[in-house]
Amino acid sequence: MRKKVLLYSLLGLIPICTIAVIWCNNIINNTAKGKLYNNVQSIPYNKVGLLLGTSKHLPTGYPNLYYTYRIEAAASLLKAGKIKYLIISGDNSRKEYSEPEDMRADLMAAGIDSAAIFLDYAGFRTFDSMVRLKEIFSQDSVTIISQQFHNERALYMASKEGISAVAFNAADVQARQGIRVQIREKLARVKVFVDYWFGKKPKFLGDKVPIPA
């Protein structure tokens, strides 16, 4: 009897969870309307770009195309003069692993001057990256750089933090390769609302980092 009650309770949660996912997804999509760009020439200028970190390699050891395409997108904006400085925000939670340093090295290999690059080592999550952009780097306007699905979520957070933002869409990964990421993204969008509901704070803040004029 108890097992049946538990089963019925779990089944009853399915429509509630489905509605929550759809509701959160729609709000985030609507917030991003008019703020997403695919063409370097059409995107407006911002002094600072925010490149959201990801791992250079997949667990299998193969190159991570999300990473590769983000590097290409950031380099194209800098070379076109659409941003003057770039903050790279990513995970550096282990001594042997640093998304910001990997990305800086590959951007420099692509011809980007290191003087234009600033590293945020405590961007453990997109939420942390967006809050730290304002609290640590003192920026209230930005061009976000990632894949479109990720940019949409980051743009919602920017709106919550009082940051005027647009986003440049890096090339996406083919659906079959990125299906797990897309599923995780749906859940991450719900988590955004949970974080703000409970007043979540970044894992670390710290000293201010000045960005030149």
C-alpha atoms as an extended CHARMM CRD file, in Angstrom:
* protein
*
       213  EXT
         1         1  MET       CA              0.0000000000        0.0000000000        0.0000000000  PROA      1               0.0000000000
         2         2  ARG       CA              2.7650000000        2.4160000000        0.9370000000  PROA      2               0.0000000000
         3         3  LYS       CA              4.5700000000        1.6690000000       -2.3110000000  PROA      3               0.0000000000
         4         4  LYS       CA              1.4420000000        2.5230000000       -4.2900000000  PROA      4               0.0000000000
         5         5  VAL       CA              1.0010000000        5.7920000000       -2.4130000000  PROA      5               0.0000000000
         6         6  LEU       CA              4.6340000000        6.6780000000       -3.0800000000  PROA      6               0.0000000000
         7         7  LEU       CA              4.2770000000        5.7810000000       -6.7520000000  PROA      7               0.0000000000
         8         8  TYR       CA              1.1430000000        7.9030000000       -7.1390000000  PROA      8               0.0000000000
         9         9  SER       CA              2.8880000000       10.7910000000       -5.3780000000  PROA      9               0.0000000000
        10        10  LEU       CA              5.8420000000       10.5970000000       -7.7500000000  PROA      10              0.0000000000
        11        11  LEU       CA              3.5560000000       10.3930000000      -10.7660000000  PROA      11              0.0000000000
        12        12  GLY       CA              1.7150000000       13.4390000000       -9.4880000000  PROA      12              0.0000000000
        13        13  LEU       CA              4.9550000000       15.4190000000       -9.4850000000  PROA      13              0.0000000000
        14        14  ILE       CA              5.6010000000       14.8240000000      -13.1840000000  PROA      14              0.0000000000
        15        15  PRO       CA              3.0940000000       17.3990000000      -14.5060000000  PROA      15              0.0000000000
        16        16  ILE       CA              4.2050000000       19.9220000000      -11.8750000000  PROA      16              0.0000000000
        17        17  CYS       CA              7.8610000000       19.5160000000      -12.8490000000  PROA      17              0.0000000000
        18        18  THR       CA              6.9780000000       19.7120000000      -16.5410000000  PROA      18              0.0000000000
        19        19  ILE       CA              5.0700000000       22.9590000000      -16.0250000000  PROA      19              0.0000000000
        20        20  ALA       CA              7.9830000000       24.3950000000      -14.0210000000  PROA      20              0.0000000000
        21        21  VAL       CA             10.4790000000       23.5740000000      -16.7910000000  PROA      21              0.0000000000
        22        22  ILE       CA              8.2500000000       25.0980000000      -19.4870000000  PROA      22              0.0000000000
        23        23  TRP       CA              7.5120000000       28.2140000000      -17.4030000000  PROA      23              0.0000000000
        24        24  CYS       CA             11.1780000000       28.8910000000      -16.5830000000  PROA      24              0.0000000000
        25        25  ASN       CA             12.2360000000       28.2080000000      -20.1580000000  PROA      25              0.0000000000
        26        26  ASN       CA              9.6690000000       30.6280000000      -21.5890000000  PROA      26              0.0000000000
        27        27  ILE       CA             10.6270000000       33.4550000000      -19.2320000000  PROA      27              0.0000000000
        28        28  ILE       CA             14.3200000000       33.0790000000      -20.0400000000  PROA      28              0.0000000000
        29        29  ASN       CA             13.6570000000       32.9130000000      -23.7880000000  PROA      29              0.0000000000
        30        30  ASN       CA             11.4660000000       36.0160000000      -23.6760000000  PROA      30              0.0000000000
        31        31  THR       CA             14.0460000000       37.9660000000      -21.6700000000  PROA      31              0.0000000000
        32        32  ALA       CA             16.6730000000       37.2340000000      -24.3370000000  PROA      32              0.0000000000
        33        33  LYS       CA             14.5920000000       38.4820000000      -27.2740000000  PROA      33              0.0000000000
        34        34  GLY       CA             16.3170000000       41.2610000000      -29.1920000000  PROA      34              0.0000000000
        35        35  LYS       CA             19.5850000000       40.7720000000      -27.2950000000  PROA      35              0.0000000000
        36        36  LEU       CA             21.1130000000       37.8540000000      -29.2220000000  PROA      36              0.0000000000
        37        37  TYR       CA             23.4710000000       38.3420000000      -32.1630000000  PROA      37              0.0000000000
        38        38  ASN       CA             25.0190000000       35.9270000000      -34.6460000000  PROA      38              0.0000000000
        39        39  ASN       CA             26.7740000000       38.4530000000      -36.8790000000  PROA      39              0.0000000000
        40        40  VAL       CA             29.9100000000       40.2910000000      -35.7580000000  PROA      40              0.0000000000
        41        41  GLN       CA             29.1130000000       43.3340000000      -37.8690000000  PROA      41              0.0000000000
        42        42  SER       CA             25.6240000000       43.8730000000      -36.4480000000  PROA      42              0.0000000000
        43        43  ILE       CA             26.3460000000       43.5130000000      -32.7400000000  PROA      43              0.0000000000
        44        44  PRO       CA             26.7010000000       46.8310000000      -30.8650000000  PROA      44              0.0000000000
        45        45  TYR       CA             29.9590000000       47.8260000000      -29.1970000000  PROA      45              0.0000000000
        46        46  ASN       CA             30.5770000000       47.1680000000      -25.5190000000  PROA      46              0.0000000000
        47        47  LYS       CA             33.8040000000       47.9680000000      -23.7430000000  PROA      47              0.0000000000
        48        48  VAL       CA             33.8350000000       44.5720000000      -22.0290000000  PROA      48              0.0000000000
        49        49  GLY       CA             33.0020000000       41.0700000000      -23.1820000000  PROA      49              0.0000000000
        50        50  LEU       CA             32.3890000000       38.1490000000      -20.8310000000  PROA      50              0.0000000000
        51        51  LEU       CA             33.5220000000       34.7680000000      -22.1370000000  PROA      51              0.0000000000
        52        52  LEU       CA             31.8450000000       31.9850000000      -20.1630000000  PROA      52              0.0000000000
        53        53  GLY       CA             34.1870000000       29.1120000000      -19.4740000000  PROA      53              0.0000000000
        54        54  THR       CA             33.9500000000       25.4410000000      -20.2630000000  PROA      54              0.0000000000
        55        55  SER       CA             36.4210000000       22.5670000000      -20.3410000000  PROA      55              0.0000000000
        56        56  LYS       CA             38.8240000000       22.2930000000      -23.2620000000  PROA      56              0.0000000000
        57        57  HSD       CA             38.4030000000       18.5290000000      -23.5110000000  PROA      57              0.0000000000
        58        58  LEU       CA             35.5520000000       16.0940000000      -23.0250000000  PROA      58              0.0000000000
        59        59  PRO       CA             35.8830000000       13.2900000000      -20.4380000000  PROA      59              0.0000000000
        60        60  THR       CA             36.7690000000       11.0170000000      -23.3800000000  PROA      60              0.0000000000
        61        61  GLY       CA             39.7910000000       13.2030000000      -24.1510000000  PROA      61              0.0000000000
        62        62  TYR       CA             38.3860000000       14.5300000000      -27.4030000000  PROA      62              0.0000000000
        63        63  PRO       CA             38.2580000000       18.3050000000      -28.0060000000  PROA      63              0.0000000000
        64        64  ASN       CA             35.1830000000       20.0510000000      -26.6400000000  PROA      64              0.0000000000
        65        65  LEU       CA             33.5690000000       21.8710000000      -29.5640000000  PROA      65              0.0000000000
        66        66  TYR       CA             31.6570000000       24.1820000000      -27.2350000000  PROA      66              0.0000000000
        67        67  TYR       CA             35.0470000000       25.4120000000      -26.0470000000  PROA      67              0.0000000000
        68        68  THR       CA             36.5170000000       25.6800000000      -29.5550000000  PROA      68              0.0000000000
        69        69  TYR       CA             33.5970000000       27.6900000000      -30.8950000000  PROA      69              0.0000000000
        70        70  ARG       CA             33.5980000000       30.0670000000      -27.9150000000  PROA      70              0.0000000000
        71        71  ILE       CA             37.2770000000       30.8360000000      -28.4720000000  PROA      71              0.0000000000
        72        72  GLU       CA             36.5690000000       31.5790000000      -32.1380000000  PROA      72              0.0000000000
        73        73  ALA       CA             33.6300000000       33.8400000000      -31.2190000000  PROA      73              0.0000000000
        74        74  ALA       CA             35.5750000000       35.8320000000      -28.6240000000  PROA      74              0.0000000000
        75        75  ALA       CA             38.5470000000       36.2760000000      -30.9610000000  PROA      75              0.0000000000
        76        76  SER       CA             36.2920000000       37.5240000000      -33.7530000000  PROA      76              0.0000000000
        77        77  LEU       CA             34.7070000000       40.1830000000      -31.5140000000  PROA      77              0.0000000000
        78        78  LEU       CA             38.0690000000       41.4450000000      -30.2880000000  PROA      78              0.0000000000
        79        79  LYS       CA             39.5820000000       41.5580000000      -33.7800000000  PROA      79              0.0000000000
        80        80  ALA       CA             36.5250000000       43.3950000000      -35.1250000000  PROA      80              0.0000000000
        81        81  GLY       CA             36.7750000000       45.9970000000      -32.3580000000  PROA      81              0.0000000000
        82        82  LYS       CA             33.3290000000       45.1130000000      -30.9960000000  PROA      82              0.0000000000
        83        83  ILE       CA             34.7870000000       44.7480000000      -27.4980000000  PROA      83              0.0000000000
        84        84  LYS       CA             37.9450000000       46.3110000000      -26.0550000000  PROA      84              0.0000000000
        85        85  TYR       CA             38.5380000000       43.9960000000      -23.0920000000  PROA      85              0.0000000000
        86        86  LEU       CA             37.5930000000       40.4210000000      -22.3600000000  PROA      86              0.0000000000
        87        87  ILE       CA             36.8770000000       38.8430000000      -18.9780000000  PROA      87              0.0000000000
        88        88  ILE       CA             37.2020000000       35.0620000000      -19.0600000000  PROA      88              0.0000000000
        89        89  SER       CA             35.1690000000       33.5600000000      -16.2380000000  PROA      89              0.0000000000
        90        90  GLY       CA             35.4800000000       29.8730000000      -15.4810000000  PROA      90              0.0000000000
        91        91  ASP       CA             36.3010000000       27.0780000000      -13.0920000000  PROA      91              0.0000000000
        92        92  ASN       CA             39.7230000000       26.8930000000      -11.4380000000  PROA      92              0.0000000000
        93        93  SER       CA             38.7570000000       24.6710000000       -8.5220000000  PROA      93              0.0000000000
        94        94  ARG       CA             41.6510000000       22.2430000000       -8.9980000000  PROA      94              0.0000000000
        95        95  LYS       CA             45.3690000000       22.9890000000       -9.2870000000  PROA      95              0.0000000000
        96        96  GLU       CA             45.6800000000       21.1220000000      -12.5770000000  PROA      96              0.0000000000
        97        97  TYR       CA             42.4860000000       22.5470000000      -14.0940000000  PROA      97              0.0000000000
        98        98  SER       CA             41.8940000000       26.1360000000      -15.1360000000  PROA      98              0.0000000000
        99        99  GLU       CA             39.3320000000       27.0680000000      -17.7440000000  PROA      99              0.0000000000
       100       100  PRO       CA             40.3330000000       30.7720000000      -17.7400000000  PROA      100             0.0000000000
       101       101  GLU       CA             44.0330000000       30.0240000000      -18.2900000000  PROA      101             0.0000000000
       102       102  ASP       CA             43.3260000000       27.4920000000      -21.0410000000  PROA      102             0.0000000000
       103       103  MET       CA             41.1090000000       29.9850000000      -22.8190000000  PROA      103             0.0000000000
       104       104  ARG       CA             43.6160000000       32.8270000000      -22.4800000000  PROA      104             0.0000000000
       105       105  ALA       CA             46.3810000000       30.6500000000      -23.9360000000  PROA      105             0.0000000000
       106       106  ASP       CA             44.2700000000       29.7040000000      -26.9480000000  PROA      106             0.0000000000
       107       107  LEU       CA             43.1330000000       33.2930000000      -27.5210000000  PROA      107             0.0000000000
       108       108  MET       CA             46.7520000000       34.4490000000      -27.4440000000  PROA      108             0.0000000000
       109       109  ALA       CA             47.5980000000       31.6810000000      -29.9250000000  PROA      109             0.0000000000
       110       110  ALA       CA             44.8380000000       33.1670000000      -32.1160000000  PROA      110             0.0000000000
       111       111  GLY       CA             46.5900000000       36.5450000000      -32.0660000000  PROA      111             0.0000000000
       112       112  ILE       CA             44.8290000000       38.2850000000      -29.1660000000  PROA      112             0.0000000000
       113       113  ASP       CA             46.9340000000       40.6050000000      -26.9780000000  PROA      113             0.0000000000
       114       114  SER       CA             47.0460000000       39.3170000000      -23.4010000000  PROA      114             0.0000000000
       115       115  ALA       CA             46.7530000000       42.9080000000      -22.1440000000  PROA      115             0.0000000000
       116       116  ALA       CA             43.1100000000       42.8640000000      -23.2820000000  PROA      116             0.0000000000
       117       117  ILE       CA             42.3030000000       39.7720000000      -21.2170000000  PROA      117             0.0000000000
       118       118  PHE       CA             41.2740000000       39.5680000000      -17.5570000000  PROA      118             0.0000000000
       119       119  LEU       CA             40.7380000000       36.2910000000      -15.7410000000  PROA      119             0.0000000000
       120       120  ASP       CA             37.9870000000       35.4390000000      -13.2850000000  PROA      120             0.0000000000
       121       121  TYR       CA             39.0840000000       32.2640000000      -11.5710000000  PROA      121             0.0000000000
       122       122  ALA       CA             35.9180000000       31.9190000000       -9.4750000000  PROA      122             0.0000000000
       123       123  GLY       CA             33.3270000000       31.5610000000      -12.2220000000  PROA      123             0.0000000000
       124       124  PHE       CA             32.3210000000       28.1260000000      -10.9930000000  PROA      124             0.0000000000
       125       125  ARG       CA             28.8070000000       28.5900000000      -12.3390000000  PROA      125             0.0000000000
       126       126  THR       CA             27.1800000000       31.0220000000      -14.7410000000  PROA      126             0.0000000000
       127       127  PHE       CA             25.4210000000       32.5430000000      -11.7280000000  PROA      127             0.0000000000
       128       128  ASP       CA             28.7820000000       33.2620000000      -10.0780000000  PROA      128             0.0000000000
       129       129  SER       CA             30.1710000000       34.7200000000      -13.3150000000  PROA      129             0.0000000000
       130       130  MET       CA             27.3100000000       37.1730000000      -13.7420000000  PROA      130             0.0000000000
       131       131  VAL       CA             27.2540000000       38.3560000000      -10.1130000000  PROA      131             0.0000000000
       132       132  ARG       CA             31.0390000000       38.7100000000      -10.0200000000  PROA      132             0.0000000000
       133       133  LEU       CA             31.0000000000       40.7000000000      -13.2620000000  PROA      133             0.0000000000
       134       134  LYS       CA             29.2280000000       43.4780000000      -11.3970000000  PROA      134             0.0000000000
       135       135  GLU       CA             30.5010000000       43.0050000000       -7.8440000000  PROA      135             0.0000000000
       136       136  ILE       CA             34.1780000000       42.3020000000       -8.5930000000  PROA      136             0.0000000000
       137       137  PHE       CA             34.7890000000       43.7900000000      -12.0470000000  PROA      137             0.0000000000
       138       138  SER       CA             32.3620000000       46.7320000000      -11.5630000000  PROA      138             0.0000000000
       139       139  GLN       CA             30.7060000000       46.3410000000      -14.9680000000  PROA      139             0.0000000000
       140       140  ASP       CA             27.1000000000       47.3070000000      -15.6020000000  PROA      140             0.0000000000
       141       141  SER       CA             27.1400000000       46.6200000000      -19.3570000000  PROA      141             0.0000000000
       142       142  VAL       CA             28.6120000000       43.6570000000      -21.2070000000  PROA      142             0.0000000000
       143       143  THR       CA             28.6520000000       41.4220000000      -24.2700000000  PROA      143             0.0000000000
       144       144  ILE       CA             28.2290000000       37.8000000000      -23.1920000000  PROA      144             0.0000000000
       145       145  ILE       CA             29.8990000000       35.1210000000      -25.3000000000  PROA      145             0.0000000000
       146       146  SER       CA             28.7490000000       31.5000000000      -25.3660000000  PROA      146             0.0000000000
       147       147  GLN       CA             26.3260000000       29.2650000000      -27.2700000000  PROA      147             0.0000000000
       148       148  GLN       CA             22.7930000000       30.6370000000      -27.6980000000  PROA      148             0.0000000000
       149       149  PHE       CA             21.0970000000       28.3930000000      -25.1190000000  PROA      149             0.0000000000
       150       150  HSD       CA             23.6960000000       29.4250000000      -22.5470000000  PROA      150             0.0000000000
       151       151  ASN       CA             23.5660000000       33.0870000000      -23.5350000000  PROA      151             0.0000000000
       152       152  GLU       CA             19.8050000000       33.1490000000      -23.0130000000  PROA      152             0.0000000000
       153       153  ARG       CA             20.1870000000       31.9960000000      -19.4230000000  PROA      153             0.0000000000
       154       154  ALA       CA             23.0610000000       34.4230000000      -18.7840000000  PROA      154             0.0000000000
       155       155  LEU       CA             21.0130000000       37.3130000000      -20.1900000000  PROA      155             0.0000000000
       156       156  TYR       CA             18.2430000000       36.5780000000      -17.7120000000  PROA      156             0.0000000000
       157       157  MET       CA             20.7600000000       36.6880000000      -14.8650000000  PROA      157             0.0000000000
       158       158  ALA       CA             22.1570000000       39.9500000000      -16.2240000000  PROA      158             0.0000000000
       159       159  SER       CA             18.6680000000       41.4430000000      -16.0860000000  PROA      159             0.0000000000
       160       160  LYS       CA             18.3210000000       40.3290000000      -12.4730000000  PROA      160             0.0000000000
       161       161  GLU       CA             21.6800000000       41.9050000000      -11.5980000000  PROA      161             0.0000000000
       162       162  GLY       CA             20.9100000000       45.2310000000      -13.2690000000  PROA      162             0.0000000000
       163       163  ILE       CA             23.4450000000       44.6830000000      -16.0540000000  PROA      163             0.0000000000
       164       164  SER       CA             22.7120000000       45.9680000000      -19.5530000000  PROA      164             0.0000000000
       165       165  ALA       CA             23.7330000000       43.0520000000      -21.7390000000  PROA      165             0.0000000000
       166       166  VAL       CA             23.7170000000       41.6670000000      -25.2440000000  PROA      166             0.0000000000
       167       167  ALA       CA             25.1060000000       38.3000000000      -26.2730000000  PROA      167             0.0000000000
       168       168  PHE       CA             27.0900000000       36.9280000000      -29.1830000000  PROA      168             0.0000000000
       169       169  ASN       CA             26.2270000000       33.3700000000      -30.1410000000  PROA      169             0.0000000000
       170       170  ALA       CA             29.1630000000       31.0620000000      -30.6970000000  PROA      170             0.0000000000
       171       171  ALA       CA             28.5150000000       28.2380000000      -33.1480000000  PROA      171             0.0000000000
       172       172  ASP       CA             26.4920000000       25.4490000000      -31.5990000000  PROA      172             0.0000000000
       173       173  VAL       CA             27.2220000000       21.7280000000      -31.5430000000  PROA      173             0.0000000000
       174       174  GLN       CA             25.1680000000       19.3000000000      -33.6320000000  PROA      174             0.0000000000
       175       175  ALA       CA             22.0390000000       18.0910000000      -31.8510000000  PROA      175             0.0000000000
       176       176  ARG       CA             23.1840000000       14.4760000000      -31.5210000000  PROA      176             0.0000000000
       177       177  GLN       CA             26.4370000000       15.5360000000      -29.8760000000  PROA      177             0.0000000000
       178       178  GLY       CA             24.8420000000       18.1270000000      -27.6040000000  PROA      178             0.0000000000
       179       179  ILE       CA             21.6760000000       16.3590000000      -26.4410000000  PROA      179             0.0000000000
       180       180  ARG       CA             22.9790000000       15.7980000000      -22.9020000000  PROA      180             0.0000000000
       181       181  VAL       CA             23.9680000000       19.4400000000      -22.6200000000  PROA      181             0.0000000000
       182       182  GLN       CA             20.5290000000       20.5290000000      -23.8070000000  PROA      182             0.0000000000
       183       183  ILE       CA             18.7810000000       18.3630000000      -21.2140000000  PROA      183             0.0000000000
       184       184  ARG       CA             21.0490000000       19.7230000000      -18.4940000000  PROA      184             0.0000000000
       185       185  GLU       CA             20.2850000000       23.2520000000      -19.6950000000  PROA      185             0.0000000000
       186       186  LYS       CA             16.5520000000       22.7850000000      -19.1080000000  PROA      186             0.0000000000
       187       187  LEU       CA             17.2280000000       21.8220000000      -15.4990000000  PROA      187             0.0000000000
       188       188  ALA       CA             19.7600000000       24.6490000000      -15.1000000000  PROA      188             0.0000000000
       189       189  ARG       CA             17.0770000000       27.1420000000      -16.0980000000  PROA      189             0.0000000000
       190       190  VAL       CA             14.8500000000       25.9550000000      -13.2730000000  PROA      190             0.0000000000
       191       191  LYS       CA             17.8350000000       26.1890000000      -10.9140000000  PROA      191             0.0000000000
       192       192  VAL       CA             18.2350000000       29.8880000000      -11.8150000000  PROA      192             0.0000000000
       193       193  PHE       CA             14.8340000000       30.6620000000      -10.3420000000  PROA      193             0.0000000000
       194       194  VAL       CA             15.5330000000       28.5230000000       -7.2830000000  PROA      194             0.0000000000
       195       195  ASP       CA             18.8050000000       30.3960000000       -6.6970000000  PROA      195             0.0000000000
       196       196  TYR       CA             17.1390000000       33.7960000000       -6.8300000000  PROA      196             0.0000000000
       197       197  TRP       CA             14.1760000000       32.6180000000       -4.7660000000  PROA      197             0.0000000000
       198       198  PHE       CA             16.4940000000       31.5600000000       -1.9310000000  PROA      198             0.0000000000
       199       199  GLY       CA             18.9160000000       34.4890000000       -2.2790000000  PROA      199             0.0000000000
       200       200  LYS       CA             21.8730000000       32.3810000000       -3.4200000000  PROA      200             0.0000000000
       201       201  LYS       CA             25.3170000000       34.0280000000       -3.3200000000  PROA      201             0.0000000000
       202       202  PRO       CA             28.4650000000       33.2310000000       -5.3240000000  PROA      202             0.0000000000
       203       203  LYS       CA             30.9110000000       30.7850000000       -3.7760000000  PROA      203             0.0000000000
       204       204  PHE       CA             33.5720000000       33.5140000000       -3.6370000000  PROA      204             0.0000000000
       205       205  LEU       CA             33.6410000000       37.2740000000       -4.0870000000  PROA      205             0.0000000000
       206       206  GLY       CA             36.8820000000       38.9740000000       -3.0120000000  PROA      206             0.0000000000
       207       207  ASP       CA             38.7720000000       42.1210000000       -3.9520000000  PROA      207             0.0000000000
       208       208  LYS       CA             37.7350000000       44.4200000000       -6.7850000000  PROA      208             0.0000000000
       209       209  VAL       CA             39.5110000000       44.0140000000      -10.1320000000  PROA      209             0.0000000000
       210       210  PRO       CA             39.7280000000       47.3150000000      -12.0650000000  PROA      210             0.0000000000
       211       211  ILE       CA             39.1540000000       47.3360000000      -15.8150000000  PROA      211             0.0000000000
       212       212  PRO       CA             40.8860000000       50.2240000000      -17.6630000000  PROA      212             0.0000000000
       213       213  ALA       CA             38.8440000000       52.9110000000      -19.4170000000  PROA      213             0.0000000000
